């Protein structure tokens, strides 16, 4: 298809721990199309940020091994020499970072930082650059752009800095934006504003967005399609409505069950039993979620779980979902590991 | 920025006042005085005559009168007469201050010229053979006493190879004010400056190396890479700018250290600067010269700290005067 921006094929990103390499991203395949927002959800440590950094080529090469194919507009980013990669990133492929407090250079005025990708990728005069930067600041909703241009990051609030980071990512009109938890570090009211802004900008620019988040609310708000990640793998991939109304994989269902509800009476908050296994101790054969749903017997899992297309564009890993039930659905069973919450 | 500099300068006044009082009392507490220093052991001067001289020079006045007289003159640039050299202290210091400034500025410049590239290489390519070499050089230079190294330099380059003059600050035969004069001064500086700066680099190299290693991991460096900025620019523009902060902060202190502390270098290369004068004056109890020198080096420390603050403020916009 012509509209495909990014194809990831069997990506495996391994980190070196005590001299051995352990994959944090383990065989991920994905595509993102033009004008599409693909959300990657999962809890901390599931490999979603490692995935984002792999696409941008930001892992330190001495301690990380990135294998597979990341094809962006027809070229495999993993095989490009750094000079050619530098012609792509910042221009057609840009990233919005997680923490606006640390992602900006503390000793450079904001204007210069936004202009930097233009210095690298575009041939503009000083005046044109400044004009463009002021326009960008305006586009991301900064009214007093002339003033902010001259300011240092420490003089701005968190929300303003996140806007600056977005302006920076948009500096050269990218076709694909990678947003790594763009609202995690912000407080809730600002989160809503930033999400609204990103949605607007996406509609205007028709860019594709790979949105990495652990916040299902953000997913519901922004995404067209959702990939749920667990322990380095995609366990479920579906259009956003399908995923919320018809979740299949035990992990997805547990996640959705764990959302506190604003309506209805006080009830126990569902908690998924156990923790994500550490990367060194993860059992890599069999269903990786099995250890956290011990009431599902082993025979119900696949030996080598693969993604099954169970409906149009709806993929689920492992057959165990067919027999899965949430402990809460079993009446009167108090033996599950729920924790009382109000 | 201007307000900052003015406020910071005003802050120096009480510091200087306190310093001057302290110095005055310390000097007074030293055993002996200028009179004993000048006439001790000379059989033709009796105790009564010495007492008379003390009375004449006001050495028996109450401390507050003496201090007032001293500080009032000092502010006007008059540090009194040297009892040993029999000439005004100000005159005695003038030429030597100039020499010391030449020596310290040159040492500082050469130190940074060597240390900053080394620190950058070691920080960027940590663990490489170049890094290991630089770290080894650092340990060796840190452990080498300056008087041993300076003597070695003097012996090899000044005496055996005879490449550079082995003493003094300028040849007496060249005329002052000519290009040749400046050239000759620089030639005289080579050995003292190299001996000093080759051993002084360690702190700058070590600081810069550590800072770069730490800064490399920062988020804003990732941001820079994500913009498509080349690796060289990432290091020169983003990482170095952040890593240079502590070095900029130490610049002021380094200056003071050099002004006050090149005693070994100046002695070994018979370089007529303040350091040597200081030692000589203490030996001969030349009270007026010693106090003037201590006051100058103390003031240099205060000025150095101020310089550090201003420099740091210039490179780091986050600094505010507390």
Interface residues (C-beta under 8 A of the other chain):
Chain A: X53 X56 X57 X58 X82 X83 X85 X86 X87 X88 X89 X90 X91 X94 X95 X97 X99 X102 X103 X104 X105 X106 X107 X108 X116 X117 X120 X121 X152 X154 X165 X168 X171
Chain B: X218 X219 X220 X222 X223 X224 X225 X226 X227 X228 X229 X230 X231 X238 X241 X242 X315 X316 X317 X318
